[in-house]
Amino acid sequence: LYYIFKDKAYNKKVSQTRVLVEHAIGRLKFFDILSSTFRNKKENYDDQVICTITGLCNLNIKFKT
């Protein structure tokens, strides 16, 4: 019986975390460059794009609250 409650608590925590992660991925996919195939071959350009977009998402979250 103890394991059932322990498993339920664990599953609840995992599902809550998963929802937050899925929402974050959804905010990133708002930008079309991340929703489609990235074809740019410049070195480190993909890292710059990711950093810029995540920065914009974080800035948006910061100013929404």
Salt bridges, closest charged atoms under 4 A:
GLU22 OE2 - ARG18 NE 3.10
